[in-house]
Amino acid sequence: MKQSLRGGIALAFILAVLVAPVFLWPQAAPVVPRATATLGLVVIFAGLGVFGLVWSVLQIVRGARTRRWTATQGTIIRDGLEEVLAPYSGRSGGRRSWYRAVISYAFVVGDKPWTGHRVEVSDTTDDRYSLRQAQARFERYPNGTSVNVYFDPLEPSQCVLVPGIPWRKGLWGMGVAAGAIALGLWFLVSLKR
């Protein structure tokens, strides 16, 4: 899901770069009529907004489903920090260190052993935190600790340690989506002037 979100953002950025000269330098780029360019921005921002809204609602629905999952006892089998270097466009440029809290746990359903890696339903391998945030996250789950594991009885590989709705990520996504939709509507209103 995050890959498609990144792809959508990249596409929107490329299209915005192609359309921006019409607004910033109208005398230098008369190739695309202003109305066509504005309509393009409406489509880009409204489309991204709708995509983000759907993604956020899906996160909330997935989180709500975890409340009905079966609980069992599990054990933390691996924890630690993993450094992730990412491009950084700040004053220093170069790369910036982000961190992942790596948390794995083992549990048994019937006679079959399973391993899980998600704390919340919205966790992905792309999640990045500051060093302090990552340390705080994995210190809650020390190696060897007994934990409750919530799993989908039809598919035990779908499991979490914290069931429920990921409000922080869901609401943040909805806010960004609403902002993109509002920007698209603003461009639409400016088109009619």
N, CA and C of each residue as an Amber inpcrd file, in Angstrom:
protein
   579
   0.8320000  -1.1880000   0.0000000   0.0000000   0.0000000   0.0000000
   0.8780000   1.2540000   0.0000000   1.9880000   1.2350000   0.7890000
   2.8430000   2.4160000   0.8420000   3.5390000   2.6580000  -0.4920000
   3.8850000   1.5710000  -1.2110000   4.5210000   1.7340000  -2.5050000
   3.5890000   2.4690000  -3.4610000   2.2940000   2.1090000  -3.4620000
   1.3690000   2.7750000  -4.3660000   1.1530000   4.2210000  -3.9480000
   1.1900000   4.4910000  -2.6330000   1.0710000   5.8610000  -2.1480000
   2.2660000   6.6900000  -2.6190000   3.4670000   6.1250000  -2.4940000
   4.6660000   6.8260000  -2.9610000   4.6130000   7.0560000  -4.4660000
   4.1280000   6.0600000  -5.2040000   4.0030000   6.2070000  -6.6570000
   3.0380000   7.3160000  -7.0200000   1.9250000   7.4040000  -6.2960000
   0.9420000   8.4650000  -6.5430000   1.5070000   9.8340000  -6.2380000
   2.2480000   9.9370000  -5.1660000   2.8640000  11.2170000  -4.8010000
   3.9040000  11.6160000  -5.8460000   4.6930000  10.6530000  -6.2970000
   5.7060000  10.9420000  -7.3180000   5.0530000  11.4020000  -8.6170000
   3.9640000  10.7470000  -9.0060000   3.2520000  11.1440000 -10.2190000
   2.6870000  12.5500000 -10.0770000   2.1130000  12.8490000  -8.9160000
   1.5650000  14.1890000  -8.6850000   2.6680000  15.2410000  -8.7430000
   3.8240000  14.9330000  -8.1830000   4.9400000  15.8700000  -8.2040000
   5.3940000  16.1370000  -9.6420000   5.5320000  15.0870000 -10.4180000
   5.9680000  15.2470000 -11.8130000   4.9600000  16.0870000 -12.5930000
   3.6720000  15.7870000 -12.4250000   2.6540000  16.5590000 -13.1330000
   2.6270000  18.0070000 -12.6610000   2.8150000  18.2320000 -11.3620000
   2.8320000  19.6020000 -10.8450000   4.0100000  20.3810000 -11.4170000
   5.1650000  19.7220000 -11.5480000   6.3450000  20.3830000 -12.1220000
   6.0840000  20.7450000 -13.5870000   5.3670000  19.8900000 -14.2920000
   5.0640000  20.1780000 -15.6930000   4.0460000  21.3020000 -15.8400000
   3.1130000  21.4270000 -14.8790000   2.0440000  22.4180000 -14.9690000
   2.4320000  23.7330000 -14.2940000   3.3190000  23.7060000 -13.3100000
   3.6760000  24.8930000 -12.5290000   4.1510000  26.0770000 -13.3780000
   4.9260000  25.8790000 -14.4470000   5.3750000  27.0410000 -15.2210000
   4.2310000  27.9050000 -15.7550000   3.0740000  27.3230000 -15.9960000
   1.9400000  28.0980000 -16.4950000   1.5220000  29.1370000 -15.4680000
   1.6340000  28.8020000 -14.1780000   1.2300000  29.7220000 -13.1180000
   2.3630000  30.6570000 -12.7090000   3.5830000  30.1350000 -12.7080000
   4.7080000  30.9210000 -12.2180000   5.2680000  31.8680000 -13.2890000
   5.3190000  31.4140000 -14.5170000   5.8510000  32.2180000 -15.6060000
   4.9090000  32.1590000 -16.8070000   3.7470000  32.8000000 -16.7230000
   2.7650000  32.6720000 -17.8080000   3.2870000  33.1570000 -19.1560000
   4.1520000  34.1800000 -19.1700000   4.6570000  34.6660000 -20.4490000
   5.6950000  33.7200000 -21.0410000   6.3460000  32.9000000 -20.2100000
   7.4080000  32.0130000 -20.7060000   6.8730000  30.6490000 -21.1380000
   5.6540000  30.3000000 -20.7180000   5.1540000  28.9660000 -21.0340000
   3.7160000  29.0130000 -21.5300000   3.4830000  29.6170000 -22.6970000
   2.1090000  29.6980000 -23.2020000   1.6590000  28.4260000 -23.9210000
   2.4120000  27.3350000 -23.7840000   2.1150000  26.1110000 -24.5140000
   0.7780000  25.5000000 -24.0700000   0.5250000  25.4670000 -22.7600000
  -0.6930000  24.8760000 -22.2160000  -1.6180000  26.0000000 -21.7790000
  -2.8460000  26.0410000 -22.2690000  -3.7740000  27.0880000 -21.8170000
  -3.9720000  27.0100000 -20.3040000  -4.1460000  28.1630000 -19.6840000
  -4.2690000  28.2480000 -18.2290000  -5.4220000  27.3880000 -17.7040000
  -6.5550000  27.3670000 -18.3970000  -7.7040000  26.5750000 -17.9540000
  -7.3800000  25.0870000 -17.9660000  -6.6600000  24.6360000 -18.9770000
  -6.2860000  23.2250000 -19.0570000  -5.3360000  22.8560000 -17.9370000
  -4.3720000  23.7260000 -17.6700000  -3.4210000  23.4660000 -16.5930000
  -4.1280000  23.4390000 -15.2470000  -5.0560000  24.3680000 -15.0190000
  -5.7860000  24.4020000 -13.7610000  -6.6390000  23.1480000 -13.6110000
  -7.2660000  22.7290000 -14.6810000  -8.0670000  21.5090000 -14.6290000
  -7.1790000  20.3040000 -14.3020000  -5.9700000  20.3050000 -14.8290000
  -5.0140000  19.2410000 -14.5080000  -4.6860000  19.2140000 -13.0310000
  -4.4950000  20.3960000 -12.4440000  -4.2210000  20.4620000 -11.0030000
  -5.4210000  20.0000000 -10.1880000  -6.6270000  20.3210000 -10.6530000
  -7.8380000  19.8430000  -9.9700000  -7.8290000  18.3160000  -9.9400000
  -7.5700000  17.7130000 -11.0840000  -7.5640000  16.2510000 -11.1840000
  -6.4700000  15.6570000 -10.3000000  -5.2780000  16.2400000 -10.3200000
  -4.1560000  15.7210000  -9.5260000  -4.4850000  15.7770000  -8.0420000
  -4.8260000  16.9520000  -7.5390000  -5.0350000  17.0930000  -6.1030000
  -6.2880000  16.3850000  -5.6180000  -7.3630000  16.4730000  -6.3720000
  -8.5880000  15.7680000  -5.9640000  -8.3600000  14.2610000  -6.0130000
  -7.6560000  13.7880000  -7.0340000  -7.3630000  12.3550000  -7.1370000
  -6.5050000  11.8680000  -5.9870000  -5.4360000  12.6150000  -5.6790000
  -4.5990000  12.2410000  -4.5350000  -5.3940000  12.2830000  -3.2400000
  -6.2560000  13.2860000  -3.1160000  -7.0670000  13.4010000  -1.9100000
  -8.0120000  12.2240000  -1.7480000  -8.6670000  11.8300000  -2.8160000
  -9.5790000  10.6880000  -2.7450000  -8.7970000   9.4110000  -2.4430000
  -7.6460000   9.2370000  -3.0900000  -6.8080000   8.0650000  -2.8180000
  -6.3980000   8.0370000  -1.3500000  -5.9500000   9.1660000  -0.8190000
  -5.5450000   9.2350000   0.5840000  -6.6970000   8.9850000   1.5300000
  -7.8620000   9.4790000   1.1910000  -9.0410000   9.2570000   2.0220000
  -9.4080000   7.7750000   2.0500000  -9.3960000   7.1270000   0.8940000
  -9.6920000   5.6900000   0.8320000  -8.6550000   4.9070000   1.6320000
  -7.3660000   5.2510000   1.4900000  -6.3030000   4.5640000   2.2220000
  -6.5200000   4.7070000   3.7300000  -6.8640000   5.9020000   4.1910000
  -7.0750000   6.1380000   5.6230000  -8.2730000   5.3550000   6.1400000
  -9.3450000   5.3470000   5.3930000 -10.5370000   4.5990000   5.8120000
 -10.2190000   3.1030000   5.8710000  -9.4600000   2.5910000   4.8960000
  -9.0690000   1.1790000   4.9270000  -8.2370000   0.8580000   6.1610000
  -7.3270000   1.7620000   6.5500000  -6.5320000   1.5530000   7.7690000
  -7.4350000   1.4680000   8.9940000  -8.4210000   2.3240000   9.0540000
  -9.3350000   2.3390000  10.1950000 -10.1880000   1.0760000  10.2130000
 -10.6740000   0.6330000   9.0520000 -11.4710000  -0.5940000   8.9760000
 -10.6330000  -1.7950000   9.3760000  -9.3960000  -1.8740000   8.8680000
  -8.5030000  -2.9880000   9.2400000  -8.2520000  -2.9930000  10.7350000
  -8.0560000  -1.8150000  11.3180000  -7.8370000  -1.7320000  12.7560000
  -9.0530000  -2.1710000  13.5430000 -10.2430000  -1.8000000  13.0750000
 -11.4740000  -2.1920000  13.7650000 -11.6480000  -3.7150000  13.7380000
 -11.2600000  -4.3500000  12.6500000 -11.3750000  -5.8160000  12.5550000
 -10.4980000  -6.5150000  13.5870000  -9.3540000  -5.9500000  13.9210000
  -8.4520000  -6.6170000  14.8670000  -9.0750000  -6.7500000  16.2490000
 -10.0510000  -5.9300000  16.5660000 -10.7130000  -6.0260000  17.8770000
 -11.4940000  -7.3250000  18.0180000 -11.8650000  -7.9400000  16.9060000
 -12.6140000  -9.1990000  16.9450000 -11.7080000 -10.4150000  16.7930000
 -10.4030000 -10.2040000  16.6610000  -9.4900000 -11.3250000  16.4870000
  -9.3260000 -12.1070000  17.7890000  -8.8630000 -13.3380000  17.6480000
  -8.6180000 -14.2280000  18.7780000  -7.2970000 -13.8520000  19.4460000
  -7.2730000 -13.9530000  20.7830000  -6.0500000 -13.6470000  21.5350000
  -5.4070000 -14.9430000  22.0270000  -4.0950000 -14.9480000  22.0550000
  -3.3340000 -16.0660000  22.6010000  -2.0500000 -15.5140000  23.2180000
  -1.3520000 -16.3360000  23.9550000  -0.0760000 -15.9250000  24.5500000
   1.0540000 -16.1210000  23.5410000   1.9640000 -15.1890000  23.5450000
   3.1380000 -15.2740000  22.6840000   4.3500000 -14.7930000  23.4490000
   5.5110000 -14.8630000  22.8200000   6.7650000 -14.4420000  23.4440000
   7.5630000 -13.5990000  22.4660000   8.1060000 -12.4950000  22.9560000
   8.9950000 -11.6720000  22.1300000  10.2730000 -12.4640000  21.8990000
  10.6290000 -12.6870000  20.6380000  11.8140000 -13.4860000  20.3240000
  12.9450000 -12.6650000  19.7290000  12.6440000 -11.4540000  19.3110000
  13.6940000 -10.6030000  18.7520000  13.2630000  -9.1620000  18.8900000
  14.1740000  -8.3570000  19.3700000  13.9040000  -6.9310000  19.3900000
  15.2180000  -6.2020000  19.1710000  15.1430000  -4.9890000  18.7760000
  16.3390000  -4.2010000  18.5430000  16.0410000  -3.0170000  17.6500000
  17.0730000  -2.2700000  17.3670000  16.9560000  -1.1180000  16.4880000
  17.6820000  -1.4040000  15.1900000  17.1050000  -0.9280000  14.1160000
  17.7280000  -1.0650000  12.8120000  17.8350000   0.3330000  12.2150000
  19.0370000   0.7240000  11.8300000  19.2400000   2.0490000  11.2580000
  18.8770000   2.0240000   9.7700000  18.1570000   3.0480000   9.3400000
  17.7670000   3.1840000   7.9340000  18.2910000   4.5300000   7.4570000
  19.1770000   4.5170000   6.4630000  19.6940000   5.7590000   5.9020000
  18.7830000   6.2060000   4.7710000  18.3670000   7.4510000   4.8310000
  17.4580000   7.9770000   3.8050000  18.0040000   9.3000000   3.2980000
  17.7530000   9.6230000   2.0220000  18.1940000  10.9230000   1.4950000
  17.5890000  12.0510000   2.3230000  18.3700000  13.0860000   2.5230000
  17.9250000  14.2150000   3.3280000  18.1810000  15.4840000   2.5380000
  17.1700000  16.3070000   2.4010000  17.3290000  17.5210000   1.6040000
  17.4200000  18.7690000   2.4760000  17.7910000  18.6040000   3.7310000
  17.9380000  19.7590000   4.6240000  19.1710000  20.5670000   4.2720000
  19.5600000  21.4370000   5.1590000  20.7250000  22.3080000   4.9040000
  21.9970000  21.5220000   4.6340000  22.1660000  20.4160000   5.3640000
  23.3900000  19.6470000   5.1970000  23.3520000  18.7240000   3.9830000
  22.1450000  18.4430000   3.4640000  22.0440000  17.5160000   2.3420000
  22.4640000  16.1300000   2.7850000  22.8520000  15.3000000   1.8700000
  23.3360000  13.9710000   2.2170000  22.2440000  13.0290000   2.6630000
  22.5640000  12.2330000   3.6790000  21.6450000  11.2100000   4.1570000
  21.3350000  11.4460000   5.6370000  20.1690000  10.9940000   6.0300000
  19.7480000  11.1370000   7.4220000  19.4520000   9.7480000   7.9810000
  19.7960000   9.5390000   9.2280000  19.5210000   8.2640000   9.8800000
  18.1220000   8.2680000  10.4880000  17.3640000   7.2530000  10.1380000
  16.0860000   6.9620000  10.7610000  16.2320000   5.5840000  11.3810000
  15.2930000   5.2200000  12.2080000  15.4060000   3.9390000  12.8900000
  14.0800000   3.1940000  12.8540000  14.1990000   1.8700000  12.8440000
  13.0380000   0.9880000  12.9490000  13.1750000   0.1950000  14.2370000
  12.0840000   0.0690000  14.9500000  12.0620000  -0.8190000  16.1100000
  11.6800000  -2.1960000  15.5880000  12.6370000  -3.1180000  15.5860000
  12.3950000  -4.4630000  15.0740000  11.8770000  -5.3120000  16.2280000
  10.6380000  -5.7490000  16.1150000  10.0060000  -6.5440000  17.1660000
   9.3930000  -7.7720000  16.5120000   9.8220000  -8.9540000  16.9420000
   9.2590000 -10.2070000  16.4350000   8.7570000 -11.0120000  17.6200000
   7.6900000 -11.7570000  17.4000000   7.1180000 -12.5580000  18.4780000
   6.6440000 -13.8910000  17.9170000   6.6920000 -14.9170000  18.7700000
   6.2780000 -16.2650000  18.3830000   5.0310000 -16.6350000  19.1670000
   4.1380000 -17.3760000  18.5070000   2.9360000 -17.8750000  19.1670000
   2.5040000 -19.1530000  18.4610000   1.6050000 -19.8830000  19.0900000
   1.1620000 -21.1550000  18.5440000  -0.3590000 -21.1240000  18.3970000
  -0.8370000 -21.5700000  17.2350000  -2.2710000 -21.7120000  16.9870000
  -2.4870000 -23.1770000  16.6350000  -3.2640000 -23.8750000  17.4600000
  -3.4120000 -25.3210000  17.2850000  -2.0670000 -25.9400000  17.6190000
  -1.4960000 -26.6340000  16.6880000  -0.1550000 -27.2120000  16.8810000
   0.8910000 -26.5170000  16.0210000   0.4810000 -25.4720000  15.3180000
   1.3810000 -24.8340000  14.3630000   1.9850000 -23.5510000  14.9390000
   3.3260000 -23.4310000  14.8830000   3.9690000 -22.1940000  15.3580000
   3.8960000 -21.0890000  14.3080000   3.7380000 -19.8670000  14.7720000
   3.6790000 -18.7020000  13.9040000   4.6130000 -17.6280000  14.4480000
   5.0440000 -16.7340000  13.5520000   5.8640000 -15.5900000  13.9450000
   5.2060000 -14.3310000  13.4020000   5.1350000 -13.2970000  14.2530000
   4.5730000 -12.0230000  13.8310000   5.5830000 -10.9090000  13.9890000
   5.3430000  -9.7990000  13.2850000   6.2810000  -8.6770000  13.3110000
   5.5970000  -7.3330000  13.5020000   4.2730000  -7.3020000  13.4660000
   3.5700000  -6.0220000  13.5760000   3.0830000  -5.7900000  14.9980000
   3.3040000  -4.5820000  15.4900000   2.7630000  -4.1980000  16.7900000
   1.3240000  -3.7370000  16.5730000   1.1140000  -2.8340000  15.6180000
  -0.2230000  -2.3530000  15.2520000  -0.5240000  -2.8040000  13.8340000
  -1.7970000  -2.7730000  13.4780000  -2.1970000  -3.2040000  12.1420000
  -1.6010000  -2.3180000  11.0520000  -1.3100000  -1.0680000  11.3620000
  -0.7950000  -0.1480000  10.3420000   0.7250000  -0.1890000  10.2000000
   1.4180000  -0.9960000  10.9960000   2.8820000  -1.0770000  10.9000000
   3.3130000  -1.6810000   9.5660000   4.3800000  -1.1250000   9.0140000
   4.9730000  -1.6700000   7.7890000   6.4860000  -1.6890000   7.9500000
   7.1550000  -2.3000000   7.0120000   8.6190000  -2.3130000   7.0640000
   9.1940000  -0.9540000   6.6830000   8.3590000  -0.0460000   6.1620000
   8.8110000   1.2950000   5.8010000   8.7030000   2.2930000   6.9460000
   8.1290000   1.8880000   8.0860000   7.9800000   2.8140000   9.2000000
   9.3470000   3.2600000   9.6990000   9.5000000   4.5700000   9.8860000
  10.7730000   5.1410000  10.3410000  10.5030000   6.0790000  11.5030000
  11.4040000   6.0400000  12.4670000  11.2570000   6.8550000  13.6640000
  12.5820000   7.5250000  13.9870000  12.5160000   8.5590000  14.8130000
  13.7510000   9.1110000  15.3580000  14.3230000   8.0630000  16.3060000
  15.5820000   8.2100000  16.6930000  16.2140000   7.2500000  17.5840000
  15.4330000   7.1380000  18.8920000  15.0270000   8.2730000  19.4530000
  14.2890000   8.2740000  20.7220000  12.9480000   7.5460000  20.5880000
  12.2190000   7.8020000  19.5010000  10.9180000   7.1500000  19.2950000
  11.0900000   5.6380000  19.1140000  12.0860000   5.2250000  18.3380000
  12.3110000   3.7990000  18.1080000  12.7150000   3.0980000  19.3940000
  13.5930000   3.7330000  20.1960000  13.9900000   3.1360000  21.4690000
  12.7880000   2.9650000  22.3950000  11.9560000   3.9900000  22.4770000
  10.7760000   3.9180000  23.3430000   9.8410000   2.8090000  22.8680000
   9.7400000   2.6400000  21.5670000   8.8440000   1.6140000  21.0240000
   9.3210000   0.2120000  21.3670000  10.6050000  -0.0640000  21.1890000
  11.0270000  -1.4410000  21.4470000  11.2920000  -1.7110000  22.9150000
  11.4980000  -0.6840000  23.7340000  11.6760000  -0.9070000  25.1710000
  10.3860000  -1.4050000  25.8230000   9.2620000  -1.1810000  25.1770000
   7.9900000  -1.7130000  25.6890000   7.9070000  -3.2250000  25.5190000
   8.7300000  -3.7940000  24.6290000   8.6660000  -5.2220000  24.3260000
  10.0450000  -5.8680000  24.4250000  10.5930000  -6.0170000  25.6480000
  11.9260000  -6.6340000  25.7920000  11.9150000  -8.1060000  25.3660000
  13.0580000  -8.5640000  24.8920000  13.2300000  -9.9390000  24.4470000
  12.8460000 -10.9090000  25.5670000  12.0770000 -11.9460000  25.2380000
  11.6740000 -12.9580000  26.2020000  10.3930000 -12.6390000  26.9580000
   9.8430000 -11.4470000  26.7680000   8.6280000 -11.0480000  27.4710000
   7.4120000 -11.8050000  26.9330000   6.5120000 -12.1930000  27.8260000
   5.2520000 -12.8170000  27.4410000   4.2670000 -11.7190000  27.0470000
   3.6150000 -11.8670000  25.9020000   2.6910000 -10.8510000  25.3890000
   1.4040000 -11.4990000  24.9030000   0.3350000 -10.7100000  24.8420000
  -0.8880000 -11.1520000  24.1870000  -0.7290000 -10.8910000  22.6980000
  -1.0400000 -11.8930000  21.8950000  -0.9940000 -11.7640000  20.4430000
  -2.4270000 -11.9300000  19.9410000  -2.8490000 -11.0000000  19.0990000
  -4.1840000 -11.0460000  18.5170000  -4.0200000 -11.4400000  17.0510000
  -4.7220000 -12.5040000  16.6400000  -4.5480000 -13.0050000  15.2800000
  -5.9010000 -13.2760000  14.6360000  -5.9070000 -13.2050000  13.3140000
  -7.0930000 -13.5250000  12.5320000  -7.2410000 -15.0470000  12.5430000
  -8.3550000 -15.5880000  13.0750000  -8.4850000 -17.0430000  13.1580000
  -8.4760000 -17.7360000  11.7910000  -8.8520000 -17.0080000  10.7390000
  -8.8280000 -17.5950000   9.3960000  -7.4470000 -17.5230000   8.7540000
  -6.6150000 -16.5900000   9.2160000  -5.2670000 -16.3960000   8.6630000
  -4.3410000 -15.9340000   9.7890000  -3.8160000 -16.8760000  10.5890000
  -2.9930000 -16.5010000  11.7510000  -1.7400000 -15.6860000  11.4350000
  -1.3200000 -15.6630000  10.1590000  -0.1600000 -14.8330000   9.8260000
  -0.5020000 -13.3490000   9.9630000  -1.7910000 -13.0210000   9.9600000
  -2.2510000 -11.6500000  10.1910000  -2.4050000 -11.4860000  11.7000000
  -1.4290000 -10.8460000  12.3300000  -1.4290000 -10.7620000  13.7890000
  -0.8320000  -9.4300000  14.2470000  -1.2200000  -9.0190000  15.4490000
  -0.7320000  -7.7740000  16.0440000  -0.6130000  -7.9490000  17.5500000
   0.1450000  -7.0570000  18.1760000   0.2210000  -7.0250000  19.6290000
  -0.7820000  -6.0390000  20.2210000  -1.1080000  -4.9960000  19.4670000
  -2.0410000  -3.9720000  19.9250000  -3.2190000  -3.9230000  18.9530000
  -4.3660000  -4.4960000  19.3550000  -5.5140000  -4.4470000  18.4600000
  -6.1700000  -3.0690000  18.4900000  -6.9390000  -2.7890000  17.4870000
  -7.6820000  -1.5370000  17.4760000  -7.3400000  -0.6580000  16.2960000
  -7.9560000   0.5000000  16.3030000  -7.8410000   1.4370000  15.1930000
  -6.5970000   2.3050000  15.3630000  -5.7530000   2.3870000  14.3250000
  -4.5650000   3.2390000  14.3890000  -4.9410000   4.6990000  14.1390000
  -5.5510000   5.3270000  15.1240000  -6.0800000   6.6850000  14.9390000
  -5.0360000   7.6820000  14.4960000  -3.8290000   7.5940000  15.0630000
  -2.7950000   8.5710000  14.7300000  -2.5150000   8.5880000  13.2300000
  -2.2870000   7.4240000  12.6650000  -1.9910000   7.3500000  11.2260000
  -3.2400000   7.5830000  10.3920000  -4.3690000   7.0510000  10.8240000
  -5.6080000   7.2100000  10.0620000  -6.0560000   8.6540000   9.9830000
  -6.0250000   9.3620000  11.1120000  -6.4500000  10.7600000  11.1110000
  -5.4560000  11.6530000  10.3900000  -4.1640000  11.3450000  10.5280000
  -3.1560000  12.1150000   9.8090000  -3.3800000  11.9740000   8.3100000
  -3.6040000  10.7460000   7.8550000  -3.8600000  10.5130000   6.4320000
  -5.1210000  11.2140000   5.9540000  -6.1560000  11.1950000   6.7940000
  -7.3950000  11.8820000   6.4220000  -7.1880000  13.3890000   6.3390000
  -6.3700000  13.9300000   7.2310000  -6.0860000  15.3710000   7.2000000
  -5.3600000  15.7690000   5.9310000  -4.3520000  14.9980000   5.5570000
  -3.6180000  15.2800000   4.3170000  -4.5480000  15.1280000   3.1150000
  -5.3780000  14.0820000   3.1340000  -6.3180000  13.8570000   2.0280000
  -7.3080000  15.0150000   1.9230000  -7.8220000  15.4560000   3.0590000
  -8.7740000  16.5730000   3.0480000  -8.0980000  17.8400000   2.5160000
  -6.8330000  18.0440000   2.8890000  -6.0940000  19.1990000   2.3810000
  -5.9170000  19.1340000   0.8720000  -5.6110000  17.9440000   0.3490000
  -5.4440000  17.7830000  -1.1030000  -6.7640000  18.0110000  -1.8290000
  -7.8470000  17.4980000  -1.2630000  -9.1660000  17.7110000  -1.8840000
  -9.5160000  19.1970000  -1.8530000  -9.2510000  19.8600000  -0.7130000
  -9.5410000  21.2980000  -0.6060000  -8.7250000  22.0850000  -1.6320000
  -7.4580000  21.7220000  -1.8120000  -6.6280000  22.3980000  -2.8070000
  -7.1800000  22.1710000  -4.2150000  -7.6100000  20.9330000  -4.4900000
  -8.2190000  20.6490000  -5.7840000  -9.4810000  21.4690000  -6.0040000
 -10.3130000  21.6160000  -4.9630000 -11.5270000  22.4330000  -5.0720000
 -11.1910000  23.9060000  -5.2550000 -10.1220000  24.3610000  -4.5870000
  -9.6970000  25.7530000  -4.7440000  -9.2890000  26.0180000  -6.1900000
  -8.5430000  25.0840000  -6.7840000  -8.1660000  25.2180000  -8.1930000
  -9.4020000  25.1950000  -9.0870000 -10.3960000  24.3640000  -8.7320000
 -11.6300000  24.3070000  -9.5070000 -12.3760000  25.6350000  -9.4640000
 -12.4450000  26.2290000  -8.2720000 -13.1180000  27.5270000  -8.1260000
 -12.3630000  28.6060000  -8.8990000 -11.0380000  28.5650000  -8.8530000
 -10.2480000  29.5600000  -9.6050000 -10.3880000  29.3660000 -11.1180000
 -10.7300000  28.1510000 -11.5200000 -10.9360000  27.8740000 -12.9450000
 -12.1700000  28.5950000 -13.4690000 -13.1890000  28.7510000 -12.6230000
 -14.4470000  29.3600000 -13.0470000 -14.3800000  30.8800000 -13.0830000
 -13.3210000  31.4760000 -12.5540000 -13.2110000  32.9490000 -12.5480000
 -12.8230000  33.4700000 -13.8880000
